[in-house]
Amino acid sequence: MKNLKNFILPAAFAVLGVGSAFASKPAKTNDAAIVDGHVKRPNEQVKCQNTHIRCSTTGTQTCTADVGMGPEILYNLVGTSCPTELYFQ
């Protein structure tokens, strides 16, 4: 009986500890936002024109669209300017 307590109890605590570690692992968060992409048109009255094409604020491949002047990079609108590139979802 003493050998059983010396073996089973520590093993049970080890299994419980490992299980708790995996159960408490934080979920991966996705900080991406899906927004309308804007094209920069510096020589026009409205410098950042909405394309109504949805893009992500994070990613690896730049979001582009052909909205009349060939393929153009789409940007995120902040106030009245569009400073940051967007990415495909």
C-alpha contacts under 8 A as a table, 3 or more apart, distances in Angstrom:
res1	aa1	res2	aa2	distance
1	M	4	L	5.07
1	M	5	K	6.48
2	K	5	K	5.26
2	K	6	N	6.25
3	N	6	N	5.01
3	N	7	F	6.15
4	L	7	F	5.28
4	L	8	I	5.68
4	L	9	L	7.88
5	K	8	I	5.45
5	K	9	L	5.52
6	N	9	L	6.20
6	N	10	P	6.84
7	F	10	P	5.96
7	F	11	A	6.31
8	I	11	A	5.12
8	I	12	A	5.96
9	L	12	A	5.14
9	L	13	F	6.31
10	P	13	F	5.10
10	P	14	A	6.17
11	A	14	A	5.07
11	A	15	V	6.25
12	A	15	V	5.20
12	A	16	L	6.07
13	F	16	L	4.98
13	F	17	G	5.98
14	A	17	G	5.07
14	A	18	V	6.22
15	V	18	V	5.25
15	V	19	G	6.08
16	L	19	G	5.12
16	L	20	S	6.05
17	G	20	S	5.10
17	G	21	A	6.20
18	V	21	A	5.11
18	V	22	F	6.52
19	G	22	F	5.36
19	G	23	A	6.13
20	S	23	A	4.95
20	S	24	S	6.01
21	A	24	S	5.39
21	A	25	K	6.37
22	F	25	K	5.30
31	D	58	T	7.67
32	A	56	S	6.06
32	A	57	T	5.34
32	A	58	T	5.28
33	A	56	S	5.57
33	A	57	T	5.44
33	A	58	T	7.55
34	I	54	R	6.29
34	I	55	C	5.52
34	I	56	S	4.57
34	I	57	T	6.56
34	I	89	Q	7.68
35	V	54	R	5.46
35	V	55	C	5.56
35	V	56	S	6.27
35	V	57	T	7.42
35	V	76	N	7.25
36	D	50	N	6.76
36	D	51	T	6.87
36	D	52	H	5.21
36	D	53	I	5.39
36	D	54	R	4.67
36	D	55	C	6.17
36	D	76	N	7.27
37	G	50	N	6.20
37	G	51	T	5.85
37	G	52	H	6.40
37	G	53	I	5.50
37	G	54	R	6.00
37	G	55	C	5.97
37	G	63	C	7.97
37	G	74	L	4.93
37	G	75	Y	5.37
37	G	76	N	5.87
37	G	77	L	7.59
37	G	86	L	6.96
38	H	48	C	5.60
38	H	49	Q	5.11
38	H	50	N	4.45
38	H	51	T	5.55
38	H	52	H	7.79
38	H	74	L	5.09
38	H	75	Y	4.99
38	H	76	N	6.27
38	H	77	L	6.58
38	H	82	C	7.12
39	V	47	K	7.98
39	V	48	C	5.48
39	V	49	Q	5.33
39	V	50	N	6.73
39	V	51	T	7.05
39	V	72	E	6.79
39	V	73	I	6.61
39	V	74	L	5.15
39	V	75	Y	6.18
40	K	47	K	5.69
40	K	48	C	4.81
40	K	49	Q	6.69
40	K	74	L	7.69
40	K	75	Y	7.43
40	K	82	C	7.04
41	R	44	E	5.66
41	R	46	V	7.22
41	R	47	K	4.69
41	R	48	C	6.06
41	R	49	Q	7.20
42	P	45	Q	7.96
42	P	46	V	7.99
42	P	47	K	4.98
42	P	48	C	7.83
43	N	47	K	7.08
44	E	47	K	5.70
46	V	49	Q	6.24
47	K	81	S	7.27
48	C	77	L	7.13
48	C	80	T	7.32
48	C	81	S	6.34
48	C	82	C	6.09
51	T	67	V	7.27
53	I	65	A	7.94
54	R	89	Q	7.97
55	C	63	C	6.34
55	C	86	L	5.97
55	C	87	Y	5.64
55	C	88	F	5.31
55	C	89	Q	5.72
56	S	59	G	6.94
56	S	86	L	5.76
56	S	87	Y	5.05
56	S	88	F	5.86
56	S	89	Q	5.18
57	T	76	N	7.57
57	T	85	E	7.72
57	T	86	L	5.23
57	T	87	Y	6.13
58	T	86	L	6.97
58	T	87	Y	6.02
59	G	62	T	7.67
59	G	86	L	7.96
59	G	87	Y	5.30
59	G	88	F	6.78
59	G	89	Q	7.24
60	T	87	Y	6.50
60	T	88	F	7.81
61	Q	87	Y	5.46
61	Q	88	F	5.93
62	T	73	I	6.95
62	T	74	L	7.81
62	T	85	E	6.97
62	T	86	L	5.97
62	T	87	Y	4.33
62	T	88	F	6.16
63	C	73	I	6.06
63	C	74	L	5.70
63	C	85	E	7.59
63	C	86	L	5.43
63	C	87	Y	4.27
63	C	88	F	4.75
64	T	71	P	6.17
64	T	72	E	5.31
64	T	73	I	4.43
64	T	74	L	5.42
65	A	70	G	7.80
65	A	71	P	5.20
65	A	72	E	5.49
65	A	73	I	6.73
65	A	74	L	7.07
66	D	69	M	6.54
66	D	70	G	4.91
66	D	71	P	4.27
66	D	72	E	6.09
67	V	70	G	6.76
67	V	71	P	7.28
67	V	72	E	7.61
69	M	72	E	7.43
73	I	85	E	7.07
73	I	86	L	7.83
74	L	85	E	6.04
74	L	86	L	5.82
75	Y	82	C	5.51
75	Y	83	P	6.63
75	Y	84	T	5.38
75	Y	85	E	4.36
75	Y	86	L	5.23
76	N	82	C	5.25
76	N	83	P	6.67
76	N	84	T	5.52
76	N	85	E	6.27
76	N	86	L	6.18
77	L	80	T	6.81
77	L	81	S	5.84
77	L	82	C	4.35
77	L	83	P	7.22
77	L	84	T	7.97
78	V	81	S	5.51
78	V	82	C	5.70
78	V	83	P	7.25
79	G	82	C	7.90
